[in-house]
Amino acid sequence: MTTPRIAGVFPGQGSQAVGMGRELTEQYPIARDIFTEADDVLGVSISSLCFDGPADELKRTSNAQPALVTMSTALWRVAAAQGFRVDAVAGHSLGEYSALVAAGALAFADALRLVRRRGELMEQAAAQRPGGMAAIIGLSDDDARALCDEVAAQHGALAPANFNSPGQVVVSGTLDAIAAVRAAAKERGAKAIPLQVSGPFHSILMRDAADAFREVLAEVNIGAPNVPIVPNVTADPTSDPALIRDALERQITGAVQWVRSVYALRYMGISRFVEIGPGNVLIGLLQRTSPEAETASVTEILAE
């Protein structure tokens, strides 16, 4: 019997939930150590925020990002200690940092500092250039791009931000553009569902954040991962630290090519995807993108 090739996939912002990590740290000392390290590195009790909230503080971009990297890393370390291994990794937006930690390319402490600053810069950019995001349901990728171009010509910046699954494209742009795209999508028989986010992420409106973050990223060591990673902006598997760094720089304003990333992993021979983080958002996207692939959450793996 052939052993399946496994990819570890790590969720991004929006998967956070108050209470995450509490049971894990009570059950596994290695997870408790990760949360303690996060508190020490950040100089604040990110563990208390994860365990007890409040929810409004946890969902703030500058808090949610290090909280999710901490939770995903704790789950990864627990699973790895029990012998769980993967053949490739990928992460959705923020999840790319958790994936790099798991693959040994980025130190956990460095990842925490990076995503904390990344979140702060994204909050600042959103305050200076307000905007929003919406999920377009029922259009092809090409039709979603064309719709964005049409709306942007009259209502300001708007572009695809996440190619999440066939028929689901998240767009990001100015508040006027988001309002206009909702009406335009309806005229085409599609839906545009506004997302509860604090800014126009993965769009040109995040340019100031991307420019500032480039300098922060330059100070951090990125090594060769021990398994290939599929970066969001290219969807091309790589183990080259220079390409990984470039992809992280471009990711703040670039679109998340999740569908292409899944296809790239399948082409590599991956037949099983394990979501390593709170929730099961990526499992849902995977099942719609590659229904023949096997999917599981890391909590299911730990229970086996």
N, C-alpha and C positions, 0 to 999 in steps of 0.2 A: 504493500500500500504506500503510495506516494505521500510524503509529508507536505501539507499545504504551505505555500509561501504566504507570509503574513505581513501586512502593513499596519503600523500603529498610526492612528489618525487622531489629532488633537483639536478640540473645539476652541472657538474664539469667543469674543465678548458677546454677552447675551445668555450664555449658558450658566452664569453664576446664580446661586440661590443661597439664601440665608440658611445656615445649618450645615452647609457642605464642609466636610472634613472632620466634623465632631466625632462621629462614630468611627471613622477610619483611624483617627489618632488615639482613640480609646482602645482600639483593638491591636494596633501595630506601632511599636516603638519607633520604627524607622520612619513612619509617617509623622509621628510627633516631632521627631528630630528635624524634619523638613520645615514644618510650621514654625518651630522655634528658631531655626536659622533665618527664615523669612522675616520674623519679627526683629531679629538682631540686625540684619542687613538694612532693613527699611527704617529702623528706628521708631516704628509704630507697631501696634499689635494687630497685624493683618489677620492673625488667627482669631482674635475676638470678633473682628468684623465678619469673617467667614462664618463663625459659629453662631453669633448672636445678632448680627446686623448693627444698626438698622438697614433695611433694604435700600432706602434712598441713598445712603452713603456707600453701600456695597456696589451699587450699579453705576456710581460715578466712574467715568472712564479711567481716571488716575488710580482708583482703588480696584476696580474690577479687573484691570489687566494684571497687576501683580498677584491678586487673589487667585485668578484662574491658573496662572503659571504655577503657583504654589500647589494648588489642588491637583492639577494634572501631574506635576512632578512627584508629588507624594504617592499618587496612585501608581505611577510608573515604577517608582523605587520599590514599592511593596510587591508588585507583580514580578519585577526583575529578580528580587530576592527569592522568589519562589520558582525561578527558572524560566519565566516567560521571556521569549525572544522574538524579535521582529526582523524582517529582511529589508524593510524600507520604512520611511516615515514621511508624513506630511501633516501640516496644520492649517486650519482655516483662519487666515488673517493673524490675529494675535497668537493663535495656536501654533504658528510656525516657530515661535520662540520655545514653547514647550517641547516641540519636536526636536529642535536643535539640542536642547538639554538632554533629552532622552538618547539622542544619537552621539552624545559625547563631544559635540562641536562647540558647545557654549557652556561655560560654568554657570551653575544655578544662581549664584550670587550676582554674576554679571547680567544674567537674563532678568533678574528682579530689578536691578538698577536701570537697565535699558527700558523695560516696559513701564516702569514708574514714570520715567522721564518722557517716554513716548506718549503715555496717557496725558500727562500734564500739557505737553505741547499740542496735542490734538484738542484738548479742552480750550486752550488759548486761541487756537486757530478758529475753532467753532464760534467762540465769542466774538472774534473780529469779523468773521465772514459767516454769518448764520446760514444754516441750510438744514436739509433733512434727507431721508431715504424712503424709498417705497419698493415693495416687491411687486414686480409685474408678472402676472400669472396668465399663461395662455398664448404667449407670443414666442416665436423662434428667436434665437440670438440675433440674427440679422435684422429681423423686424423690430426687436427691442432697440438695437443700435440706431436704426433709421428713425424710430419714434423719438429717441433722445435728441438726435440731430435736429429734427423738425421743431421740437419744443424749445431747445436751446437757442435757436435762431431768434426767438421772440421773447423768451422769458429768463435768459441767463443760463449759467453753467448747468449742464445735466449730462450725465454719462453713465453707462453701465458700471457698477461697482463690484458686484458678485455674480458670476455665472454659476449658480448653485446646483441646478439640476435641469434637465431638458424641460423647457416650458416655464422655468422660474429664473428670472433675472432681477436682481436688486439694482435699482438705479439711485444715484446720489447727485444732489445739486442744490440750487437756491430754493428758498421756500416758495417763491412764485413758480419756479419750474416744477416742483413737486406737485403743487396744486393743479398746474396745467396738464401734467402728464396723467394725472388721475382721470381727468375728463377725456383726454385724447385716447387713453387706453380703452375706456368704456365705449367710445365710438367705434373702436375696432373689435369689439366683442371680447375684450380681455378685461382683467381686473388689475387695479393698482392699489395695493394695500399699504397705507402709511405705516412705517415702523417706529417704534418708541425708542429712538436714539437721540443723542444729544448733539449730533452734528452731521455734516455731509462727508462721511468717511469715504476713503478710497476715491476721492475726486480731486480736481485741480484746486478746489477751495482749501485743501489741506497742504498747499504748496509751502506755506511758511513753516508749518510743522516739519515737513520733510526736509527743508533746507537746514533747519536748526538741528534736527535729529542726526543728520549726516555727520556733523561734527562730534556728537556724542558717540555714535557708533564707531567712529574712527579710533577711539581710545580703548576699545574693547577687543580682546583677542578672540578670533574665531578660528577654530582648528578644523581639520578634516573629520567629517562624521564617520563613525564606524559602520554605518549603513547609508545608502543613498537617501537624499531628501529630494522631494519634488516641490520646489518653491512656487508660491502662489502666482507670481507675475509671469513666469515662463512656462510652467508645467513641464519642464524638462528635467529629468533626474540628474542630480549632480552630487559630487563629493568634493568639489573645488571650493575652498574657502573664499576666494576672490569673487566667484560667481554668487555664492551665498550672501556675502556682504552686499554686493550690488543689488541682489533681489530684495534684501531687507530695506535698503535705501529707497528703492522704487515702490515698495509695497504700500506706503502710506497714501500715495496718490494714484497708484495703479489698481487695476481690477483684479479681483481674486478669481483665477481661472480654475475653479474647483472641478467642473465637469472634465476639462482637459486633464487635470491632475489625476482624477480617478481613472480615466482612460490610459494615461501614461503608466500608472501602477499596474493596471490589468495587463498592459503590453509587456511589462517586466515579469509577468508570470504570477502576480499576486492574485490569490483566489479567496483570501480571508482578510477582512478588515476589522480591526478592533479599535473602538473608540475609547480613548484614554482621557477621561475628564468627567465632569458632572453632566448628567443628562444624556440624551441620545439624539441630538439635533443632526449630527453627521450621519448616523445610521439611517435616518429617514431620507436624507439626500442621496446616500449611497444606494439605497434600495430602489430609488426612482431612476438613478443614473445607470446602475449596473445590477439589475435584479437577479442575475444569475450568480452573483458573488455572495459568499457567506459573510454575515455581519454579526458582531457581538459587542457588548460593552465590557470594559475591563472588570467591572464588578461581577459579571457572569464568569469571567475567567477565574477570579479569586474564589468564587464559590464552588468551582469544579473540584 
